[in-house]
Structure formats: C-alpha cells, structure tokens
Amino acid sequence: MEPQRQSLKPALLLSLETYHISEEYGFLLPHPLAELPDHYQPWMEIANELPHLIESHQLRAHVSKMPLLDCRFLKGYRQQRLAHLVLAAITMGFVWQEGETQPQKVLPRTLAIPFVEVSRNLGLPPILVHSDLVLTNWTKRNPEGPLEISNLETIISFPGGESLQGFVLVTVLVEKAAAPGIKALVQGVEAILRHSRETLLQALQQLKLSMQDITRTLAQMHDCVDPDIFYSVIRIFLSGWKDNPAMPEGLVYEGVATEPLRYSGGSAAQSSALQAFDEFLGIRHCEKNVGFLHRMRDYMPPSHKAFLEDLHSAPSLRDYVLASGDGCCLIAYNQCVDALAELRSYHINVVARYVISAAAKARSRMPSHFSPHALEDRGTGGTAVLSFLKSVREKTVEAILHPRA
C-alpha cells in the first residue's frame, strides 16, 4: 500500500544547497580534492598505484604493512569524501586482487578501522559506492577547460586502463547531464505548490530534455569502454559481499566486528538522479524492486537520501496533472515518462552488451572454472540484472496518463 503523501513546506524544496546538490553539477561533488593531508600519505601512495599493485599481485602485501592512522586529522567534508574513496578503492582491490575464486575474507584492522570510522562520519557504508567511484572521483585535466571526456580523468583508478577511465568518466558526464533535470523537478514542485501552470510546463520540458541528454551521454560508453575488459577485468572491483555467491558469508572487518558484514556492490540504483525522477513523476515499482531501490538509498550520502524522501513527501505531480484536466500538462508529463522509459530501455541494451553478451563470450573462450561465472547474470549490486531492469522499465511505461473521459 502506497504511503499517503504529506504536504511539504515550499521552502524545503527550493534550496538544492540544503541537500549538498549543485545547480551546475547535480549530485556530483564539485571540484573534488585529489590529495589528503601528509599524515595520510601511506594511504595515498597505495591508492595512486592501485592498478599496478593489483596486477602485480602486490597490493595485499602493501596493505599488510600499512600503519593504523588516526582519522581526526581529516578536516572537513571534502577530505572525508576523498578518504572514503581512497579506503574503499584499496578495500576492493585487497578483497578481489586474485579474482572471485580467491577473495580475501578478512580486512586488516589498519584498513578496516579507519574505513569504518570515516564511513560512520559520512553516513555511508564501508564499501565502494557510486558516490565514491563516480561522484567524488573526477578532475579536469585543464581546470579552465570544458567538462567533457577528453578533459577529464579519474583521481583513483583500478585495472582496466582506458576502459576503466571511460566507464567512470562517462558516468560522471551522465550525472552532469542530470543536473538540469534535478533543478527542473525542484522548480516543478514549486510550480505545483504555487499553482503556476506555465512554470510547471517549463519545468517538465527541461526535465524531458535532461533525460534525453542522459541517454545520449550514456551512448558514449560504447566508444570508451570495451565490453570484454569491463566484464573480465573491471567488474569484479565493483562487486560487494552481499547477494554474491563468491562471498556468501560477507567480509570480516578486523578490529570492528567479529562477525562478517555484508554490503552490496556498486549499482546504478545508487544514483540519486534516477530515483529522484521516479519520485517526481510518481512512478511506483513492484514491492520487491522498491525494497532494493530503497535499500540502495542507504548507500547514498544522507543529504541525497533526504532529498529523495522530501520529494516523496511533496504534492503529487500525477494527481495535480489529472485534477487540473489540462491537456498540455498531461502531454508534457507523458513526454517525461516516455523519455525516462527510453533511458531505461537504453540502459538495458548497455547491460545486455556489457554483462550478458560479454559473459557468454567469456564462457566460450575459457574453461568455466576460470571465467567470472558467479556474477555472470547479476549486477554488481547483487540483483538478477536484466529481469530487474525490465521490470523497472515496465512500471515506468505503465505510468503514462490517459485523459479522463
């Protein structure tokens, strides 16, 4: 049963800054830091050499020599975000250095203790999340240059070379393309509260254009990321220890808890943008998918999760459009739903190429005990990926409104 929407004070939704959301960059962290204070040089030295250390099978040895560092010298939010990215990346490399057949099931205390402390301070789980890999992990080569793929690089990397860079940076550009849409839906909520038809129509037009731009931006993935490299090299480092047959019991965080802890790997569902579009458009997914999508909110920065919750409490756009009987508003609403459904269809095609087809290709090339078979039909977040995405798209299509007779 759908919870009843609560009336929302207009002021709550008019300031994106309240939720650490940028009008220019959306959910991306603007101008992320690339260096931590000198005290944390042991972390940075390992993180900056991560691809080489993993590929040469030396990372675990380096981590075993890492000192236990005090987190109190991290000053401010941005340093904490970079520290989370650095410790998360080292953790993923440490666990998966030898692939899914030989995961490391105990995280050493010199890594586990500060990682959990930084995670608690930020309200994030101690695992690599979308806000690490993408939102905090980009910088411009030329600070004065444009935000485009040729002028971007990651701060922390994994094995996978140009394909790894492409995967992260195209996703950065997807988040940037979502920024006008996030701004528009906030304007749309304000328009509903003020009964401003023209402002609402403008907001819906901008939201549609933003979602179409996201789809076009996502298409860059095909030029920048090799499916075989993504599947066989990159994907394992995005995988977690919940709903993962390779690590059914989870990971022991030494010095933190004696029992293994389970956390999901990275997932597009951890992007606040898509969930924000769903909330504004009033798209309701099936109970099983809602459970997963809401659980993924615990993998977002708390301020972004709060934004989604406040959007849910805002007056219903669908109800407003139906009650108004305004044909133009209904058409504009449906165009937004169509654009979101098209985006989800395109995402399905991307996943089919980079996961399903790549898995079949990997099986045909090598014996089953060498290929990463445990995750071949699952997303890195642990879902049965195609059935999940198709169900989400179907519920999006079902949201189309029809004029009342």
C-alpha angles and dihedrals in degrees: 000000000000115000113242114256116246125222110260127210108242093231092063093068103034098077115065088182089070088068098041089254120142122218088216101038104025112206092349114110103247114239098349119212118254099193136050125209116284092260088072097050092117089062094045094048091056095041093050091053096041100122093049094044092050095045092048091046091238102114097091091051091051092048090051088060095046116120121235103254128200115241094208092090091065104104119203139341099295094054090049091051091052091046090053091050092048096047092042092052092048089048093052091048092047094050097043102032091117096037131251094309093064109030118170106243100192123060110210116246093242087064101028099051099053092038092055091044094052089044092054091048090053097038091240130125119255096255136081108283135180091263088059103040095042117008096048100027108078138087136172118249088211109031090206094048129093127280097253134123096263091055098045136084135172121253094215123024143189132207112294102083116211092359091058090048090048094049093052098039097046086053089051088055090048089056090048090051088054093057097085089048092053090050090048096052090052088052088048093056090049090050091054092049090050095039090235106160097184094050090049092051090050091049093050091049091052092047091052092049091049093053091048089051090051090055092050091047092050088057088070087073089079092058096043107037128057109217093217092052092046093051101039102032114017105035098067091062090058093052123105138202102255122085087002117129089204091064106022095162098047131230129306112227100207114225091015107065134356094215121068116261124218124216130168121243126241118305138175084236086073088067106102091205098072093043089049091054090050092051094048095046091045095237111169120202128201118279096257093051093044088056092054095043092050091047088054088059087070086064092058127084105275093242090057091048089050089053090056092048092050090048088054089053093051122101112284115262091200092053091046093051093047094045093049093056086211110153094200092054091048092051092047091049092050091049088057091050090048091051091051091048090051090051090051092048090053091048089054089054091050092050091046090055099041099039115015100036092036090052091052090049092049091051091052093051104047142026113277093246090063100045121084091252100153092073101030097114096032135082117238087256089063101254128128085257108206097042090048094050094045091051091050090050093048092053089049092054090047089060092073109122124226123207115259113248 
